[in-house]
Amino acid sequence: MVGKPTVLIALTAALAGCAEIRLNWAMERVNAVYVDVFYNIECGRPEDLRASVRGLVDALDAAAIAGYSRDPDYQRLLDETRQTASMLYVEARSEEIDPLLSLRSRLSANCQACHDEFRR
């Protein structure tokens, strides 16, 4: 017979495993759209870039990512990444490459900082 504490521990471990799987899937989606954004900055049409940026913002809003950590630094980095994506969306209309390249660097730096600090 299995005791209540054992069942609770097993259930907690299973739920943590499910949360990790959801986070991994959500991050795979972010990474795929991130690559699309970078490609569309270099080679795509403005409407393709705007579509991929919308996809990135949607992917960042996934519950597994938005709720990953309540740490203020994590939330700040996530907000900065969303803001940078929003600026990319606006700049895509101008079709000038220099602002897009600058924002691409900023997006990359935000993502790298978040990975360095919070990825386990």
DRENTORKOL-3810 file (N, C-alpha, C; in nm, 4 decimals):
REM DRENTORKOL-3810
@n.u->0.0836; n.v->-0.1178; n.w->0.0000; ca.u->0.0000; ca.v->0.0000; ca.w->0.0000; c.u->0.0887; c.v->0.1249; c.w->0.0000
@n.u->0.0498; n.v->0.2209; n.w->-0.0795; ca.u->0.1251; ca.v->0.3447; ca.w->-0.0916; c.u->0.0631; c.v->0.4490; c.w->-0.0003
@n.u->0.1465; n.v->0.5164; n.w->0.0778; ca.u->0.0967; ca.v->0.6176; ca.w->0.1703; c.u->0.0679; c.v->0.7495; c.w->0.1007
@n.u->-0.0081; n.v->0.8340; n.w->0.1674; ca.u->-0.0454; ca.v->0.9648; ca.w->0.1129; c.u->0.0762; c.v->1.0505; c.w->0.0796
@n.u->0.1789; n.v->1.0562; n.w->0.1656; ca.u->0.2952; ca.v->1.1388; ca.w->0.1306; c.u->0.3624; c.v->1.0927; c.w->0.0012
@n.u->0.3681; n.v->0.9621; n.w->-0.0202; ca.u->0.4296; ca.v->0.9089; ca.w->-0.1413; c.u->0.3499; c.v->0.9491; c.w->-0.2644
@n.u->0.2190; n.v->0.9412; n.w->-0.2547; ca.u->0.1329; ca.v->0.9801; ca.w->-0.3662; c.u->0.1489; c.v->1.1284; c.w->-0.3958
@n.u->0.1534; n.v->1.2108; n.w->-0.2917; ca.u->0.1700; ca.v->1.3551; ca.w->-0.3108; c.u->0.3039; c.v->1.3875; c.w->-0.3756
@n.u->0.4072; n.v->1.3203; n.w->-0.3336; ca.u->0.5392; ca.v->1.3430; ca.w->-0.3932; c.u->0.5385; c.v->1.3015; c.w->-0.5404
@n.u->0.4798; n.v->1.1874; n.w->-0.5689; ca.u->0.4729; ca.v->1.1401; ca.w->-0.7075; c.u->0.3908; c.v->1.2349; c.w->-0.7934
@n.u->0.2793; n.v->1.2836; n.w->-0.7414; ca.u->0.1939; ca.v->1.3761; ca.w->-0.8153; c.u->0.2658; c.v->1.5084; c.w->-0.8405
@n.u->0.3347; n.v->1.5584; n.w->-0.7397; ca.u->0.4106; ca.v->1.6827; ca.w->-0.7543; c.u->0.5191; c.v->1.6672; c.w->-0.8601
@n.u->0.5883; n.v->1.5558; n.w->-0.8586; ca.u->0.6934; ca.v->1.5310; ca.w->-0.9576; c.u->0.6352; c.v->1.5224; c.w->-1.0984
@n.u->0.5211; n.v->1.4577; n.w->-1.1120; ca.u->0.4572; ca.v->1.4465; ca.w->-1.2437; c.u->0.4143; c.v->1.5829; c.w->-1.2947
@n.u->0.3571; n.v->1.6645; n.w->-1.2077; ca.u->0.3151; ca.v->1.7988; ca.w->-1.2489; c.u->0.4343; c.v->1.8845; c.w->-1.2863
@n.u->0.5422; n.v->1.8740; n.w->-1.2130; ca.u->0.6633; ca.v->1.9492; ca.w->-1.2466; c.u->0.7173; c.v->1.9046; c.w->-1.3819
@n.u->0.7115; n.v->1.7762; n.w->-1.4079; ca.u->0.7557; ca.v->1.7248; ca.w->-1.5377; c.u->0.6704; c.v->1.7779; c.w->-1.6516
@n.u->0.5389; n.v->1.7853; n.w->-1.6301; ca.u->0.4485; ca.v->1.8395; ca.w->-1.7324; c.u->0.4780; c.v->1.9869; c.w->-1.7575
@n.u->0.5039; n.v->2.0618; n.w->-1.6506; ca.u->0.5354; ca.v->2.2043; ca.w->-1.6656; c.u->0.6637; c.v->2.2217; c.w->-1.7455
@n.u->0.7612; n.v->2.1359; n.w->-1.7204; ca.u->0.8883; ca.v->2.1438; ca.w->-1.7936; c.u->0.8672; c.v->2.1125; c.w->-1.9418
@n.u->0.7839; n.v->2.0147; n.w->-1.9710; ca.u->0.7533; ca.v->1.9801; ca.w->-2.1099; c.u->0.6834; c.v->2.0964; c.w->-2.1796
@n.u->0.5862; n.v->2.1586; n.w->-2.1119; ca.u->0.5160; ca.v->2.2732; ca.w->-2.1707; c.u->0.6122; c.v->2.3881; c.w->-2.1959
@n.u->0.7045; n.v->2.4113; n.w->-2.1028; ca.u->0.8040; ca.v->2.5162; ca.w->-2.1209; c.u->0.8928; c.v->2.4853; c.w->-2.2410
@n.u->0.9369; n.v->2.3614; n.w->-2.2528; ca.u->1.0219; ca.v->2.3241; ca.w->-2.3664; c.u->0.9489; c.v->2.3443; c.w->-2.4990
@n.u->0.8229; n.v->2.3041; n.w->-2.5060; ca.u->0.7456; ca.v->2.3248; ca.w->-2.6289; c.u->0.7290; c.v->2.4732; c.w->-2.6599
@n.u->0.7003; n.v->2.5503; n.w->-2.5564; ca.u->0.6823; ca.v->2.6945; ca.w->-2.5758; c.u->0.8130; c.v->2.7588; c.w->-2.6234
@n.u->0.9247; n.v->2.7163; n.w->-2.5659; ca.u->1.0541; ca.v->2.7724; ca.w->-2.6083; c.u->1.0901; c.v->2.7290; c.w->-2.7499
@n.u->1.0520; n.v->2.6083; n.w->-2.7884; ca.u->1.0755; ca.v->2.5661; ca.w->-2.9269; c.u->0.9989; c.v->2.6562; c.w->-3.0236
@n.u->0.8772; n.v->2.6911; n.w->-2.9860; ca.u->0.7974; ca.v->2.7813; ca.w->-3.0696; c.u->0.8635; c.v->2.9192; c.w->-3.0767
@n.u->0.9070; n.v->2.9712; n.w->-2.9614; ca.u->0.9759; ca.v->3.1011; ca.w->-2.9601; c.u->1.0987; c.v->3.0956; c.w->-3.0498
@n.u->1.1782; n.v->2.9910; n.w->-3.0370; ca.u->1.3001; ca.v->2.9801; ca.w->-3.1174; c.u->1.2698; c.v->2.9741; c.w->-3.2668
@n.u->1.1665; n.v->2.9013; n.w->-3.3042; ca.u->1.1312; ca.v->2.8908; ca.w->-3.4464; c.u->1.0882; c.v->3.0263; c.w->-3.5015
@n.u->1.0080; n.v->3.0985; n.w->-3.4259; ca.u->0.9615; ca.v->3.2294; ca.w->-3.4733; c.u->1.0756; c.v->3.3303; c.w->-3.4704
@n.u->1.1618; n.v->3.3198; n.w->-3.3723; ca.u->1.2809; ca.v->3.4054; ca.w->-3.3613; c.u->1.3663; c.v->3.3929; c.w->-3.4880
@n.u->1.3855; n.v->3.2702; n.w->-3.5335; ca.u->1.4614; ca.v->3.2475; ca.w->-3.6572; c.u->1.3887; c.v->3.3115; c.w->-3.7757
@n.u->1.2574; n.v->3.2987; n.w->-3.7803; ca.u->1.1793; ca.v->3.3623; ca.w->-3.8874; c.u->1.1968; c.v->3.5135; c.w->-3.8857
@n.u->1.1941; n.v->3.5731; n.w->-3.7667; ca.u->1.2127; ca.v->3.7185; ca.w->-3.7550; c.u->1.3483; c.v->3.7573; c.w->-3.8126
@n.u->1.4528; n.v->3.6872; n.w->-3.7719; ca.u->1.5867; ca.v->3.7207; ca.w->-3.8208; c.u->1.5962; c.v->3.7029; c.w->-3.9724
@n.u->1.5404; n.v->3.5952; n.w->-4.0234; ca.u->1.5419; ca.v->3.5730; ca.w->-4.1681; c.u->1.4680; c.v->3.6852; c.w->-4.2405
@n.u->1.3509; n.v->3.7216; n.w->-4.1891; ca.u->1.2704; ca.v->3.8230; ca.w->-4.2555; c.u->1.3311; c.v->3.9623; c.w->-4.2471
@n.u->1.4125; n.v->3.9889; n.w->-4.1474; ca.u->1.4854; ca.v->4.1160; ca.w->-4.1433; c.u->1.5812; c.v->4.1222; c.w->-4.2609
@n.u->1.6491; n.v->4.0135; n.w->-4.2860; ca.u->1.7494; ca.v->4.0092; ca.w->-4.3928; c.u->1.6896; c.v->3.9916; c.w->-4.5325
@n.u->1.5904; n.v->3.9053; n.w->-4.5450; ca.u->1.5467; ca.v->3.8622; ca.w->-4.6779; c.u->1.3985; c.v->3.8775; c.w->-4.7058
@n.u->1.3208; n.v->3.8992; n.w->-4.6052; ca.u->1.1764; ca.v->3.8960; ca.w->-4.6237; c.u->1.1164; c.v->4.0297; c.w->-4.6623
@n.u->0.9907; n.v->4.0228; n.w->-4.6938; ca.u->0.9145; ca.v->4.1440; ca.w->-4.7230; c.u->0.8671; c.v->4.2034; c.w->-4.5904
@n.u->0.8371; n.v->4.3325; n.w->-4.5868; ca.u->0.7915; ca.v->4.3944; ca.w->-4.4620; c.u->0.6707; c.v->4.3229; c.w->-4.4013
@n.u->0.5772; n.v->4.2794; n.w->-4.4830; ca.u->0.4597; ca.v->4.2111; ca.w->-4.4285; c.u->0.4959; c.v->4.0750; c.w->-4.3678
@n.u->0.5981; n.v->4.0087; n.w->-4.4237; ca.u->0.6445; ca.v->3.8826; ca.w->-4.3653; c.u->0.7108; c.v->3.9072; c.w->-4.2297
@n.u->0.7879; n.v->4.0150; n.w->-4.2228; ca.u->0.8520; ca.v->4.0502; ca.w->-4.0965; c.u->0.7475; c.v->4.0830; c.w->-3.9907
@n.u->0.6494; n.v->4.1617; n.w->-4.0269; ca.u->0.5455; ca.v->4.1964; ca.w->-3.9300; c.u->0.4706; c.v->4.0715; c.w->-3.8828
@n.u->0.4444; n.v->3.9796; n.w->-3.9736; ca.u->0.3760; ca.v->3.8549; ca.w->-3.9363; c.u->0.4623; c.v->3.7721; c.w->-3.8407
@n.u->0.5910; n.v->3.7632; n.w->-3.8687; ca.u->0.6775; ca.v->3.6840; ca.w->-3.7807; c.u->0.6947; c.v->3.7520; c.w->-3.6448
@n.u->0.6968; n.v->3.8852; n.w->-3.6422; ca.u->0.7058; ca.v->3.9566; ca.w->-3.5147; c.u->0.5786; c.v->3.9343; c.w->-3.4332
@n.u->0.4630; n.v->3.9376; n.w->-3.4987; ca.u->0.3376; ca.v->3.9065; ca.w->-3.4276; c.u->0.3440; c.v->3.7660; c.w->-3.3694
@n.u->0.3987; n.v->3.6734; n.w->-3.4462; ca.u->0.4142; ca.v->3.5365; ca.w->-3.3978; c.u->0.5075; c.v->3.5288; c.w->-3.2775
@n.u->0.6131; n.v->3.6101; n.w->-3.2793; ca.u->0.7065; ca.v->3.6111; ca.w->-3.1663; c.u->0.6380; c.v->3.6642; c.w->-3.0404
@n.u->0.5648; n.v->3.7732; n.w->-3.0543; ca.u->0.4941; ca.v->3.8287; ca.w->-2.9382; c.u->0.3941; c.v->3.7268; c.w->-2.8839
@n.u->0.3210; n.v->3.6619; n.w->-2.9728; ca.u->0.2263; ca.v->3.5587; ca.w->-2.9287; c.u->0.2978; c.v->3.4452; c.w->-2.8566
@n.u->0.4114; n.v->3.4034; n.w->-2.9108; ca.u->0.4863; ca.v->3.2938; ca.w->-2.8489; c.u->0.5387; c.v->3.3338; c.w->-2.7112
@n.u->0.5825; n.v->3.4584; n.w->-2.6966; ca.u->0.6318; ca.v->3.5054; ca.w->-2.5675; c.u->0.5202; c.v->3.5181; c.w->-2.4646
@n.u->0.3975; n.v->3.5324; n.w->-2.5123; ca.u->0.2827; ca.v->3.5434; ca.w->-2.4219; c.u->0.2303; c.v->3.4083; c.w->-2.3746
@n.u->0.2874; n.v->3.2989; n.w->-2.4233; ca.u->0.2440; ca.v->3.1658; ca.w->-2.3792; c.u->0.2576; c.v->3.1570; c.w->-2.2274
@n.u->0.1604; n.v->3.0949; n.w->-2.1650; ca.u->0.1576; ca.v->3.0856; ca.w->-2.0187; c.u->0.2852; c.v->3.0219; c.w->-1.9628
@n.u->0.3395; n.v->2.9238; n.w->-2.0325; ca.u->0.4598; ca.v->2.8563; ca.w->-1.9835; c.u->0.5796; c.v->2.9505; c.w->-1.9790
@n.u->0.5816; n.v->3.0499; n.w->-2.0670; ca.u->0.6924; ca.v->3.1455; ca.w->-2.0697; c.u->0.6619; c.v->3.2650; c.w->-1.9802
@n.u->0.5450; n.v->3.3239; n.w->-1.9983; ca.u->0.5086; ca.v->3.4417; ca.w->-1.9190; c.u->0.5065; c.v->3.4100; c.w->-1.7696
@n.u->0.4676; n.v->3.2891; n.w->-1.7349; ca.u->0.4596; ca.v->3.2520; ca.w->-1.5941; c.u->0.5777; c.v->3.1711; c.w->-1.5448
@n.u->0.6823; n.v->3.1618; n.w->-1.6246; ca.u->0.7976; ca.v->3.0790; ca.w->-1.5881; c.u->0.8601; c.v->3.1229; c.w->-1.4562
@n.u->0.8733; n.v->3.2534; n.w->-1.4386; ca.u->0.9357; ca.v->3.3046; ca.w->-1.3175; c.u->0.8716; c.v->3.4372; c.w->-1.2799
@n.u->0.8555; n.v->3.4568; n.w->-1.1518; ca.u->0.8052; ca.v->3.5860; ca.w->-1.1029; c.u->0.9198; c.v->3.6802; c.w->-1.0691
@n.u->1.0401; n.v->3.6328; n.w->-1.0886; ca.u->1.1575; ca.v->3.7150; ca.w->-1.0608; c.u->1.1461; c.v->3.8463; c.w->-1.1384
@n.u->1.1646; n.v->3.9601; n.w->-1.0719; ca.u->1.1509; ca.v->4.0888; ca.w->-1.1406; c.u->1.2453; c.v->4.1045; c.w->-1.2605
@n.u->1.3655; n.v->4.0483; n.w->-1.2508; ca.u->1.4586; ca.v->4.0579; ca.w->-1.3635; c.u->1.4089; c.v->3.9773; c.w->-1.4832
@n.u->1.3510; n.v->3.8618; n.w->-1.4582; ca.u->1.2941; ca.v->3.7818; ca.w->-1.5680; c.u->1.1798; c.v->3.8577; c.w->-1.6341
@n.u->1.0896; n.v->3.9113; n.w->-1.5525; ca.u->0.9758; ca.v->3.9844; ca.w->-1.6075; c.u->1.0219; c.v->4.1095; c.w->-1.6833
@n.u->1.1268; n.v->4.1755; n.w->-1.6338; ca.u->1.1813; ca.v->4.2923; ca.w->-1.7027; c.u->1.2380; c.v->4.2540; c.w->-1.8396
@n.u->1.3156; n.v->4.1465; n.w->-1.8426; ca.u->1.3720; ca.v->4.1014; ca.w->-1.9702; c.u->1.2629; c.v->4.0603; c.w->-2.0687
@n.u->1.1610; n.v->3.9934; n.w->-2.0180; ca.u->1.0498; ca.v->3.9534; ca.w->-2.1036; c.u->0.9778; c.v->4.0764; c.w->-2.1590
@n.u->0.9544; n.v->4.1752; n.w->-2.0739; ca.u->0.8900; ca.v->4.2990; ca.w->-2.1190; c.u->0.9764; c.v->4.3732; c.w->-2.2217
@n.u->1.1070; n.v->4.3791; n.w->-2.1972; ca.u->1.1972; ca.v->4.4456; ca.w->-2.2926; c.u->1.1966; c.v->4.3730; c.w->-2.4274
@n.u->1.1896; n.v->4.2419; n.w->-2.4230; ca.u->1.1863; ca.v->4.1645; ca.w->-2.5465; c.u->1.0576; c.v->4.1914; c.w->-2.6229
@n.u->0.9466; n.v->4.1969; n.w->-2.5525; ca.u->0.8181; ca.v->4.2298; ca.w->-2.6165; c.u->0.8211; c.v->4.3706; c.w->-2.6756
@n.u->0.8770; n.v->4.4663; n.w->-2.6015; ca.u->0.8853; ca.v->4.6039; ca.w->-2.6505; c.u->0.9729; c.v->4.6124; c.w->-2.7748
@n.u->1.0828; n.v->4.5411; n.w->-2.7741; ca.u->1.1707; ca.v->4.5397; ca.w->-2.8908; c.u->1.0981; c.v->4.4808; c.w->-3.0109
@n.u->1.0234; n.v->4.3738; n.w->-2.9884; ca.u->0.9452; ca.v->4.3141; ca.w->-3.0973; c.u->0.8428; c.v->4.4139; c.w->-3.1503
@n.u->0.7796; n.v->4.4871; n.w->-3.0617; ca.u->0.6819; ca.v->4.5881; ca.w->-3.1053; c.u->0.7482; c.v->4.6963; c.w->-3.1895
@n.u->0.8676; n.v->4.7370; n.w->-3.1499; ca.u->0.9407; ca.v->4.8374; ca.w->-3.2286; c.u->0.9798; c.v->4.7812; c.w->-3.3650
@n.u->1.0168; n.v->4.6538; n.w->-3.3682; ca.u->1.0477; ca.v->4.5891; ca.w->-3.4966; c.u->0.9261; c.v->4.5937; c.w->-3.5884
@n.u->0.8102; n.v->4.5676; n.w->-3.5322; ca.u->0.6863; ca.v->4.5691; ca.w->-3.6096; c.u->0.6651; c.v->4.7054; c.w->-3.6738
@n.u->0.6850; n.v->4.8103; n.w->-3.5960; ca.u->0.6663; ca.v->4.9467; ca.w->-3.6461; c.u->0.7722; c.v->4.9803; c.w->-3.7506
@n.u->0.8961; n.v->4.9486; n.w->-3.7221; ca.u->1.0060; ca.v->4.9817; ca.w->-3.8141; c.u->0.9981; c.v->4.9044; c.w->-3.9454
@n.u->0.9342; n.v->4.7891; n.w->-3.9439; ca.u->0.9234; ca.v->4.7089; ca.w->-4.0674; c.u->0.8472; c.v->4.7853; c.w->-4.1762
@n.u->0.7633; n.v->4.8762; n.w->-4.1363; ca.u->0.6869; ca.v->4.9547; ca.w->-4.2338; c.u->0.7755; c.v->5.0499; c.w->-4.3131
@n.u->0.8837; n.v->5.0972; n.w->-4.2518; ca.u->0.9691; ca.v->5.1956; ca.w->-4.3182; c.u->1.0588; c.v->5.1327; c.w->-4.4238
@n.u->1.0839; n.v->5.0044; n.w->-4.4124; ca.u->1.1690; ca.v->4.9293; ca.w->-4.5041; c.u->1.3150; c.v->4.9742; c.w->-4.5019
@n.u->1.3542; n.v->5.0503; n.w->-4.3986; ca.u->1.4953; ca.v->5.0866; ca.w->-4.3834; c.u->1.5628; c.v->4.9792; c.w->-4.2996
@n.u->1.6782; n.v->4.9355; n.w->-4.3440; ca.u->1.7426; ca.v->4.8201; ca.w->-4.2820; c.u->1.8165; c.v->4.8538; c.w->-4.1520
@n.u->1.8762; n.v->4.9724; n.w->-4.1415; ca.u->1.9580; ca.v->5.0041; ca.w->-4.0238; c.u->1.8808; c.v->4.9969; c.w->-3.8918
@n.u->1.7617; n.v->5.0566; n.w->-3.8823; ca.u->1.6878; ca.v->5.0417; ca.w->-3.7556; c.u->1.6516; c.v->4.8961; c.w->-3.7260
@n.u->1.6223; n.v->4.8196; n.w->-3.8296; ca.u->1.5886; ca.v->4.6785; ca.w->-3.8110; c.u->1.7085; c.v->4.6000; c.w->-3.7588
@n.u->1.8260; n.v->4.6296; n.w->-3.8127; ca.u->1.9469; ca.v->4.5602; ca.w->-3.7667; c.u->1.9781; c.v->4.5953; c.w->-3.6214
@n.u->1.9591; n.v->4.7205; n.w->-3.5865; ca.u->1.9812; ca.v->4.7632; ca.w->-3.4483; c.u->1.8848; c.v->4.6925; c.w->-3.3532
@n.u->1.7593; n.v->4.6862; n.w->-3.3915; ca.u->1.6605; ca.v->4.6187; ca.w->-3.3085; c.u->1.6847; c.v->4.4676; c.w->-3.3044
@n.u->1.7340; n.v->4.4123; n.w->-3.4128; ca.u->1.7678; ca.v->4.2694; ca.w->-3.4140; c.u->1.8766; c.v->4.2408; c.w->-3.3112
@n.u->1.9766; n.v->4.3282; n.w->-3.3048; ca.u->2.0841; ca.v->4.3118; ca.w->-3.2062; c.u->2.0298; c.v->4.3230; c.w->-3.0642
@n.u->1.9394; n.v->4.4160; n.w->-3.0450; ca.u->1.8784; ca.v->4.4342; ca.w->-2.9129; c.u->1.7956; c.v->4.3119; c.w->-2.8734
@n.u->1.7195; n.v->4.2595; n.w->-2.9681; ca.u->1.6398; ca.v->4.1392; ca.w->-2.9432; c.u->1.7300; c.v->4.0219; c.w->-2.9061
@n.u->1.8362; n.v->4.0060; n.w->-2.9810; ca.u->1.9309; ca.v->3.8981; ca.w->-2.9546; c.u->1.9938; c.v->3.9131; c.w->-2.8158
@n.u->2.0323; n.v->4.0349; n.w->-2.7811; ca.u->2.0941; ca.v->4.0591; ca.w->-2.6501; c.u->1.9955; c.v->4.0301; c.w->-2.5367
@n.u->1.8695; n.v->4.0697; n.w->-2.5537; ca.u->1.7681; ca.v->4.0420; ca.w->-2.4507; c.u->1.7505; c.v->3.8917; c.w->-2.4319
@n.u->1.7389; n.v->3.8205; n.w->-2.5415; ca.u->1.7204; ca.v->3.6751; ca.w->-2.5330; c.u->1.8412; c.v->3.6089; c.w->-2.4687
@n.u->1.9600; n.v->3.6517; n.w->-2.5074; ca.u->2.0812; ca.v->3.5929; ca.w->-2.4518; c.u->2.0923; c.v->3.6202; c.w->-2.3023
@n.u->2.0601; n.v->3.7416; n.w->-2.2608; ca.u->2.0645; ca.v->3.7753; ca.w->-2.1183; c.u->1.9677; c.v->3.6896; c.w->-2.0383
@n.u->1.8494; n.v->3.6691; n.w->-2.0924; ca.u->1.7495; ca.v->3.5872; ca.w->-2.0233; c.u->1.7976; c.v->3.4418; c.w->-2.0136
@n.u->1.8517; n.v->3.3887; n.w->-2.1217; ca.u->1.9022; ca.v->3.2510; ca.w->-2.1206; c.u->2.0165; c.v->3.2367; c.w->-2.0213
@n.u->2.1073; n.v->3.3344; n.w->-2.0216; ca.u->2.2218; ca.v->3.3264; ca.w->-1.9311; c.u->2.1793; c.v->3.3255; c.w->-1.7846
@n.u->2.0780; n.v->3.4028; n.w->-1.7542; ca.u->2.0362; ca.v->3.4181; ca.w->-1.6148; c.u->1.9379; c.v->3.3112; c.w->-1.5686
@n.u->1.8457; n.v->3.2703; n.w->-1.6567; ca.u->1.7315; ca.v->3.1901; ca.w->-1.6101; c.u->1.7218; c.v->3.0504; c.w->-1.6687
@n.u->1.7960; n.v->3.0194; n.w->-1.7704; ca.u->1.7870; ca.v->2.8856; ca.w->-1.8281; c.u->1.8599; c.v->2.7869; c.w->-1.7395
@n.u->1.7934; n.v->2.6761; n.w->-1.7144; ca.u->1.8531; ca.v->2.5758; ca.w->-1.6239; c.u->1.8959; c.v->2.4546; c.w->-1.6986
END
